Amino acid sequence: MKLKELTTLLKKVSEDGANQAFSKTVRLQEQLSKAEAYRHYGRCNVDRWLLEGLVKISNKSIDRTKLESIAESSNRITYLPVAER
């Protein structure tokens, strides 16, 4: 295993462990308002995810687990190369 792969793996494992410990000690809301989603993930990202249909608003709230999985994945459907921006 290369050093870069090991570094990436250790980073991911430590983030997952921290998230598990945090979720066991603090009760997180399962749903976020649009304003809260903007604060956590950025207005541009949330608006783009809504526009692309990756996440939907139901009852004026957005599912936190869905937002987290989208934020961690590569989801640039509308990505433009630097030359085209």
KEBASE-180141 format. One record per residue (C-alpha): residue in three letters; x, y, z; residue number from 1. Coordinates in nm, 3 decimals. Example, Ala and Ser with C-alpha at 12.3 -4.5 7.8 and 13.67 -1.06 7.14 Angstrom:
<recs>
{residu = Ala	px = 1.230	py = -0.450	pz = 0.780	num = 1}
{residu = Ser	px = 1.367	py = -0.106	pz = 0.714	num = 2}
</recs>
This chain:
<recs>
{residu = Met	px = 0.000	py = 0.000	pz = 0.000	num = 1}
{residu = Lys	px = 0.136	py = 0.339	pz = -0.097	num = 2}
{residu = Leu	px = 0.181	py = 0.619	pz = 0.156	num = 3}
{residu = Lys	px = -0.088	py = 0.833	pz = -0.007	num = 4}
{residu = Glu	px = -0.341	py = 0.548	pz = 0.006	num = 5}
{residu = Leu	px = -0.256	py = 0.479	pz = 0.370	num = 6}
{residu = Thr	px = -0.292	py = 0.848	pz = 0.456	num = 7}
{residu = Thr	px = -0.631	py = 0.866	pz = 0.287	num = 8}
{residu = Leu	px = -0.746	py = 0.548	pz = 0.461	num = 9}
{residu = Leu	px = -0.635	py = 0.669	pz = 0.804	num = 10}
{residu = Lys	px = -0.805	py = 1.006	pz = 0.750	num = 11}
{residu = Lys	px = -1.131	py = 0.836	pz = 0.653	num = 12}
{residu = Val	px = -1.118	py = 0.597	pz = 0.951	num = 13}
{residu = Ser	px = -1.047	py = 0.878	pz = 1.196	num = 14}
{residu = Glu	px = -1.333	py = 1.089	pz = 1.057	num = 15}
{residu = Asp	px = -1.572	py = 0.793	pz = 1.079	num = 16}
{residu = Gly	px = -1.465	py = 0.721	pz = 1.437	num = 17}
{residu = Ala	px = -1.509	py = 1.083	pz = 1.538	num = 18}
{residu = Asn	px = -1.851	py = 1.095	pz = 1.374	num = 19}
{residu = Gln	px = -1.961	py = 0.778	pz = 1.555	num = 20}
{residu = Ala	px = -1.841	py = 0.910	pz = 1.890	num = 21}
{residu = Phe	px = -2.011	py = 1.243	pz = 1.827	num = 22}
{residu = Ser	px = -2.340	py = 1.081	pz = 1.723	num = 23}
{residu = Lys	px = -2.341	py = 0.866	pz = 2.039	num = 24}
{residu = Thr	px = -2.290	py = 1.164	pz = 2.268	num = 25}
{residu = Val	px = -2.496	py = 1.430	pz = 2.088	num = 26}
{residu = Arg	px = -2.843	py = 1.381	pz = 1.944	num = 27}
{residu = Leu	px = -2.831	py = 1.512	pz = 1.585	num = 28}
{residu = Gln	px = -3.145	py = 1.616	pz = 1.406	num = 29}
{residu = Glu	px = -3.241	py = 1.384	pz = 1.122	num = 30}
{residu = Gln	px = -3.384	py = 1.675	pz = 0.922	num = 31}
{residu = Leu	px = -3.227	py = 2.014	pz = 0.852	num = 32}
{residu = Ser	px = -3.392	py = 2.332	pz = 0.737	num = 33}
{residu = Lys	px = -3.263	py = 2.483	pz = 0.416	num = 34}
{residu = Ala	px = -3.089	py = 2.760	pz = 0.615	num = 35}
{residu = Glu	px = -2.910	py = 2.503	pz = 0.833	num = 36}
{residu = Ala	px = -2.805	py = 2.307	pz = 0.526	num = 37}
{residu = Tyr	px = -2.663	py = 2.630	pz = 0.379	num = 38}
{residu = Arg	px = -2.457	py = 2.689	pz = 0.696	num = 39}
{residu = His	px = -2.320	py = 2.334	pz = 0.707	num = 40}
{residu = Tyr	px = -2.258	py = 2.262	pz = 0.338	num = 41}
{residu = Gly	px = -2.252	py = 2.602	pz = 0.167	num = 42}
{residu = Arg	px = -2.524	py = 2.782	pz = -0.026	num = 43}
{residu = Cys	px = -2.377	py = 2.705	pz = -0.370	num = 44}
{residu = Asn	px = -2.347	py = 2.333	pz = -0.297	num = 45}
{residu = Val	px = -2.697	py = 2.295	pz = -0.154	num = 46}
{residu = Asp	px = -2.855	py = 2.496	pz = -0.437	num = 47}
{residu = Arg	px = -2.666	py = 2.289	pz = -0.696	num = 48}
{residu = Trp	px = -2.770	py = 1.960	pz = -0.531	num = 49}
{residu = Leu	px = -3.133	py = 2.073	pz = -0.529	num = 50}
{residu = Leu	px = -3.113	py = 2.184	pz = -0.891	num = 51}
{residu = Glu	px = -2.956	py = 1.854	pz = -0.999	num = 52}
{residu = Gly	px = -3.217	py = 1.656	pz = -0.804	num = 53}
{residu = Leu	px = -2.962	py = 1.487	pz = -0.579	num = 54}
{residu = Val	px = -3.156	py = 1.597	pz = -0.271	num = 55}
{residu = Lys	px = -3.517	py = 1.705	pz = -0.228	num = 56}
{residu = Ile	px = -3.697	py = 1.926	pz = 0.022	num = 57}
{residu = Ser	px = -3.991	py = 1.762	pz = 0.197	num = 58}
{residu = Asn	px = -4.197	py = 1.938	pz = 0.464	num = 59}
{residu = Lys	px = -3.956	py = 2.235	pz = 0.449	num = 60}
{residu = Ser	px = -3.663	py = 2.015	pz = 0.557	num = 61}
{residu = Ile	px = -3.381	py = 1.812	pz = 0.403	num = 62}
{residu = Asp	px = -3.258	py = 1.471	pz = 0.519	num = 63}
{residu = Arg	px = -2.923	py = 1.509	pz = 0.701	num = 64}
{residu = Thr	px = -2.792	py = 1.161	pz = 0.608	num = 65}
{residu = Lys	px = -2.866	py = 1.224	pz = 0.241	num = 66}
{residu = Leu	px = -2.681	py = 1.557	pz = 0.256	num = 67}
{residu = Glu	px = -2.382	py = 1.396	pz = 0.425	num = 68}
{residu = Ser	px = -2.357	py = 1.118	pz = 0.168	num = 69}
{residu = Ile	px = -2.385	py = 1.366	pz = -0.121	num = 70}
{residu = Ala	px = -2.122	py = 1.595	pz = 0.035	num = 71}
{residu = Glu	px = -1.876	py = 1.306	pz = 0.068	num = 72}
{residu = Ser	px = -1.924	py = 1.174	pz = -0.284	num = 73}
{residu = Ser	px = -1.804	py = 1.310	pz = -0.613	num = 74}
{residu = Asn	px = -2.124	py = 1.465	pz = -0.745	num = 75}
{residu = Arg	px = -2.024	py = 1.731	pz = -0.992	num = 76}
{residu = Ile	px = -2.273	py = 1.652	pz = -1.268	num = 77}
{residu = Thr	px = -2.259	py = 2.014	pz = -1.382	num = 78}
{residu = Tyr	px = -1.883	py = 2.043	pz = -1.344	num = 79}
{residu = Leu	px = -1.716	py = 2.266	pz = -1.599	num = 80}
{residu = Pro	px = -1.346	py = 2.261	pz = -1.676	num = 81}
{residu = Val	px = -1.158	py = 2.576	pz = -1.576	num = 82}
{residu = Ala	px = -1.136	py = 2.691	pz = -1.938	num = 83}
{residu = Glu	px = -1.516	py = 2.687	pz = -1.971	num = 84}
{residu = Arg	px = -1.602	py = 2.871	pz = -1.647	num = 85}
</recs>
